Amino acid sequence: MSAPHCDVKYVARLARLELTPDEERKLGGQLNAILDYFAKLRELDVTGIEPMAHAVPLANITRPDEVRPSLPTAEALRNAPAQANGLFTVPKIVE
């Protein structure tokens, strides 16, 4: 893609950046180089390649959910400033 396709001033305004004319020229060239690379990537034949979210497989490192005994209600409410029917009561904040 060439310079007319990349409006640096528009992108800077969207990002709420104030750029000097030198910065606009420099970043315009860099942004155009990135867009040219994307155009080059579009030329690749990707038939038969499965789409993916990440380049490398990710594994979840959290532990699996397990049912375990919970805190008894009486003990959980022992220090509650206010309670009713086995529940914590809190001041109303929405009218």
N, CA and C of each residue as an Amber inpcrd file, in Angstrom:
protein
   285
   0.8450000  -1.1830000   0.0000000   0.0000000   0.0000000   0.0000000
   0.8820000   1.2360000   0.0000000   0.3970000   2.2530000  -0.5730000
   1.1950000   3.4670000  -0.6710000   0.6670000   4.5370000   0.2680000
   1.3330000   5.6570000   0.2930000   1.0230000   6.7430000   1.2180000
  -0.4250000   7.2230000   1.1700000  -1.0870000   7.2950000  -0.0160000
  -2.4690000   7.7730000  -0.0060000  -3.4100000   6.8880000   0.8200000
  -3.0810000   5.6030000   0.9760000  -3.9430000   4.6970000   1.7290000
  -3.7500000   4.8380000   3.2340000  -2.7000000   5.4870000   3.6490000
  -2.3860000   5.6000000   5.0600000  -2.4720000   7.0640000   5.4790000
  -3.5440000   7.4230000   6.1720000  -3.7250000   8.7970000   6.6280000
  -3.2140000   8.8990000   8.0660000  -1.9690000   9.2940000   8.2230000
  -1.3250000   9.3340000   9.5360000  -2.0240000  10.3340000  10.4590000
  -2.4430000  11.4530000   9.9190000  -3.1120000  12.4540000  10.7530000
  -4.4110000  11.8950000  11.3260000  -5.1510000  11.1470000  10.5110000
  -6.3960000  10.5510000  10.9690000  -6.1360000   9.5180000  12.0650000
  -5.1560000   8.6550000  11.8500000  -4.8140000   7.6350000  12.8450000
  -4.3250000   8.2880000  14.1340000  -3.5140000   9.3360000  14.0220000
  -3.0210000  10.0450000  15.2040000  -4.1760000  10.6780000  15.9720000
  -5.1520000  11.2170000  15.2480000  -6.2980000  11.8260000  15.9260000
  -7.1120000  10.7640000  16.6610000  -7.2920000   9.5970000  16.0420000
  -8.0010000   8.5070000  16.7010000  -7.2860000   8.0580000  17.9780000
  -5.9530000   8.0730000  17.9350000  -5.1520000   7.6630000  19.0880000
  -4.9070000   8.8130000  20.0520000  -5.4580000   9.9820000  19.7350000
  -5.2940000  11.1830000  20.5560000  -3.8210000  11.5330000  20.7480000
  -3.0990000  11.5260000  19.6210000  -1.6840000  11.8680000  19.6210000
  -1.4740000  13.1800000  18.8810000  -0.5920000  13.9870000  19.3900000
  -0.1940000  15.2010000  18.6950000   1.1850000  14.9420000  18.0890000
   1.2580000  14.9720000  16.7730000   2.5070000  14.6720000  16.0900000
   3.0370000  15.9150000  15.3870000   4.3440000  16.0450000  15.3990000
   4.9880000  17.1010000  14.6290000   5.0470000  16.6400000  13.1710000
   5.2670000  17.5520000  12.2420000   5.3800000  17.1320000  10.8320000
   6.4750000  16.0850000  10.6040000   7.5940000  16.1990000  11.3340000
   8.6590000  15.1870000  11.2020000   8.1790000  13.8230000  11.6770000
   7.4600000  13.8070000  12.8050000   6.9340000  12.5450000  13.3290000
   5.9030000  11.9500000  12.3760000   5.0810000  12.7970000  11.7610000
   4.0950000  12.3130000  10.7940000   4.7800000  11.6310000   9.6190000
   5.8470000  12.2420000   9.0970000   6.5750000  11.6440000   7.9740000
   7.2120000  10.3120000   8.3920000   7.8430000  10.3160000   9.5550000
   8.5220000   9.1020000  10.0240000   7.5150000   7.9750000  10.2670000
   6.4540000   8.2750000  11.0160000   5.4670000   7.2540000  11.3220000
   4.6700000   6.8400000  10.0920000   4.4730000   7.7850000   9.1680000
   3.7880000   7.4390000   7.9220000   4.5720000   6.3980000   7.1440000
   5.8760000   6.5780000   7.0690000   6.7150000   5.5930000   6.3900000
   6.6770000   4.2400000   7.0730000   6.7300000   4.2550000   8.4090000
   6.6930000   2.9970000   9.1580000   5.3450000   2.2950000   8.9960000
   4.2640000   3.0680000   9.0680000   2.9320000   2.4830000   8.9220000
   2.7360000   1.9310000   7.5180000   3.2350000   2.6290000   6.5230000
   3.1360000   2.1220000   5.1500000   3.9330000   0.8410000   4.9720000
   5.0910000   0.7410000   5.6370000   5.8890000  -0.4870000   5.5630000
   5.1210000  -1.6540000   6.1780000   4.4280000  -1.3930000   7.2690000
   3.6240000  -2.4420000   7.9130000   2.4870000  -2.8660000   6.9940000
   1.7960000  -1.8900000   6.3950000   0.6940000  -2.2080000   5.4910000
   1.1840000  -2.9560000   4.2540000   2.3760000  -2.6150000   3.7610000
   2.9610000  -3.3490000   2.6260000   3.2370000  -4.8010000   3.0080000
   3.6820000  -5.0200000   4.2430000   3.9420000  -6.3830000   4.7070000
   2.6440000  -7.1800000   4.7780000   1.5650000  -6.5400000   5.2450000
   0.2700000  -7.2230000   5.2710000  -0.1840000  -7.5810000   3.8620000
   0.0560000  -6.6900000   2.9150000  -0.2990000  -6.9720000   1.5250000
   0.4980000  -8.1730000   1.0170000   1.7530000  -8.2640000   1.4240000
   2.5890000  -9.3960000   1.0260000   2.0630000 -10.6950000   1.6570000
   1.6000000 -10.6190000   2.9090000   1.0630000 -11.8040000   3.5740000
  -0.2130000 -12.3050000   2.9010000  -1.0050000 -11.3680000   2.3270000
  -2.2450000 -11.7610000   1.6540000  -1.9690000 -12.6280000   0.4260000
  -0.7510000 -12.5660000  -0.1210000  -0.4040000 -13.3400000  -1.3000000
  -0.1490000 -14.8170000  -0.9820000   0.0240000 -15.1530000   0.2890000
   0.3300000 -16.5340000   0.6670000  -0.8670000 -17.4430000   0.4410000
  -0.5760000 -18.6670000   0.0220000  -1.6190000 -19.6740000  -0.1380000
  -1.7960000 -20.3850000   1.1950000  -2.9470000 -20.1870000   1.8190000
  -3.1930000 -20.7760000   3.1360000  -4.2910000 -21.8370000   3.0810000
  -4.5510000 -22.3590000   1.8950000  -5.5560000 -23.4120000   1.7920000
  -5.0490000 -24.6370000   2.5380000  -5.9250000 -25.2300000   3.2900000
  -5.5680000 -26.4220000   4.0620000  -4.9190000 -26.1220000   5.4010000
  -4.7360000 -24.8610000   5.7140000  -4.1550000 -24.5010000   7.0100000
  -5.2810000 -24.0850000   7.9380000  -5.3590000 -24.7450000   9.0810000
  -6.4320000 -24.4860000  10.0290000  -6.2080000 -23.1430000  10.7350000
  -7.2530000 -22.3260000  10.8420000  -7.1100000 -21.0510000  11.5580000
  -6.7760000 -21.2930000  13.0270000  -6.0280000 -20.3620000  13.6080000
  -5.6590000 -20.5040000  15.0210000  -5.6470000 -19.1380000  15.6830000
  -5.7870000 -19.1430000  16.9970000  -5.7630000 -17.8940000  17.7500000
  -4.3440000 -17.5380000  18.1740000  -3.4830000 -18.5440000  18.3350000
  -2.1070000 -18.3160000  18.7830000  -1.1520000 -19.1330000  17.9180000
   0.0570000 -18.6520000  17.8070000   1.0490000 -19.3520000  17.0010000
   1.5280000 -20.6390000  17.6620000   1.4870000 -20.6700000  18.9880000
   1.8890000 -21.8670000  19.7200000   0.7190000 -22.3160000  20.5880000
   0.5600000 -23.6210000  20.8120000  -0.5510000 -24.0900000  21.6410000
  -0.4230000 -23.5780000  23.0790000  -1.5440000 -23.2140000  23.6500000
  -1.5590000 -22.7530000  25.0330000  -2.2490000 -23.7930000  25.9060000
  -1.7790000 -23.9090000  27.1240000  -2.4020000 -24.8300000  28.0770000
  -2.8680000 -24.0370000  29.2810000  -4.0510000 -24.3710000  29.7680000
  -4.5910000 -23.6970000  30.9370000  -3.8370000 -24.1730000  32.1810000
  -3.3200000 -23.2350000  32.9630000  -2.5230000 -23.6290000  34.1250000
  -3.3190000 -23.5780000  35.4200000  -4.6080000 -23.2760000  35.3190000
  -5.4120000 -23.2410000  36.5450000  -5.8350000 -24.6490000  36.9160000
  -6.1040000 -24.8280000  38.1710000  -6.5010000 -26.1510000  38.6380000
  -7.9400000 -26.4330000  38.2370000  -8.3070000 -27.6860000  38.1030000
  -9.6970000 -28.0100000  37.7800000 -10.6050000 -27.7040000  38.9790000
 -11.8500000 -27.3760000  38.6900000 -12.8110000 -27.1310000  39.7560000
 -13.0990000 -28.4280000  40.4940000 -13.1270000 -28.3420000  41.8030000
 -13.4370000 -29.5040000  42.6250000 -14.4630000 -29.0970000  43.6720000
 -15.4050000 -29.9840000  43.9340000 -16.3830000 -29.7290000  44.9800000
 -15.6990000 -30.0000000  46.3130000 -15.7090000 -28.9900000  47.1690000
 -15.1260000 -29.1390000  48.4940000 -16.0910000 -28.5690000  49.5120000
 -15.9670000 -28.9750000  50.7540000 -16.8730000 -28.4320000  51.7650000
 -16.6370000 -26.9320000  51.9290000 -17.7290000 -26.1990000  52.1010000
 -17.6110000 -24.7580000  52.2620000 -17.7130000 -24.3820000  53.7310000
 -17.5370000 -23.1130000  53.9960000 -17.6200000 -22.5770000  55.3470000
 -19.0620000 -22.6780000  55.8400000 -19.2850000 -23.1560000  57.0510000
 -20.6600000 -23.2130000  57.5670000 -21.2710000 -21.8040000  57.6410000
 -22.5680000 -21.7050000  57.3720000 -23.2490000 -20.4170000  57.3340000
 -23.0880000 -19.6500000  58.6420000 -23.2490000 -20.3230000  59.7570000
 -23.1470000 -19.6500000  61.0610000 -21.7690000 -19.0390000  61.2520000
 -20.7210000 -19.7420000  60.8290000 -19.3680000 -19.2200000  60.9690000
 -19.1150000 -18.0550000  60.0100000 -19.6560000 -18.1470000  58.7930000
 -19.4830000 -17.0710000  57.8180000 -20.1680000 -15.7910000  58.2890000
 -21.3150000 -15.9200000  58.9540000 -22.0840000 -14.7560000  59.3970000
 -21.7020000 -14.2760000  60.7980000 -20.7710000 -14.9530000  61.4340000
 -20.4210000 -14.6400000  62.8150000 -20.0070000 -13.1740000  62.9940000
 -19.2400000 -12.6110000  62.1080000 -18.7770000 -11.2290000  62.2460000
 -19.5230000 -10.2440000  61.3460000 -20.6220000 -10.6850000  60.7540000
 -21.3670000  -9.8020000  59.8600000 -22.0310000  -8.6890000  60.6720000
 -21.9090000  -7.4370000  60.2150000 -22.5530000  -6.3460000  60.9440000
 -24.0750000  -6.4330000  60.8990000 -24.6250000  -6.9990000  59.8230000
 -26.0790000  -7.1640000  59.7260000 -26.3570000  -8.4210000  58.9140000
 -27.3860000  -9.1620000  59.3420000 -27.7520000 -10.3830000  58.6420000
 -29.2470000 -10.6090000  58.7670000 -29.7970000 -11.3490000  57.8180000
 -31.2100000 -11.7000000  57.8570000 -31.4130000 -12.9800000  57.0670000
 -32.1210000 -13.9120000  57.6180000 -32.4500000 -15.1880000  56.9570000
 -31.2060000 -15.9170000  56.4540000 -30.1320000 -15.8760000  57.2130000
 -28.9090000 -16.5660000  56.8390000 -28.1230000 -15.8850000  55.7360000
 -28.3860000 -14.5990000  55.4840000 -27.6860000 -13.8570000  54.4380000
 -27.1000000 -12.5790000  55.0010000 -26.0460000 -12.0570000  54.3560000
 -25.5130000 -10.7480000  54.7040000 -26.5050000  -9.6970000  54.2300000
 -26.7360000  -8.6790000  55.0140000 -27.5540000  -7.5430000  54.5500000
 -26.6350000  -6.3270000  54.4550000 -26.8300000  -5.5850000  53.3880000
 -26.0130000  -4.4020000  53.1260000 -26.9210000  -3.2200000  52.8640000
 -26.4040000  -2.0010000  53.0610000 -27.2410000  -0.8270000  52.8000000
 -27.6130000  -0.7230000  51.3180000 -28.7850000  -0.2300000  51.0420000
 -29.2500000  -0.0360000  49.6720000 -28.4830000   1.1300000  49.0700000
 -27.8930000   0.9040000  47.8910000 -27.1170000   1.9820000  47.2670000
 -27.7540000   2.4730000  45.9800000 -28.7450000   1.7620000  45.4610000
 -29.4240000   2.1510000  44.2310000 -30.8540000   2.5060000  44.5850000
 -31.2910000   3.6530000  44.1490000 -32.6660000   4.0850000  44.4350000
 -33.6240000   3.5360000  43.4230000
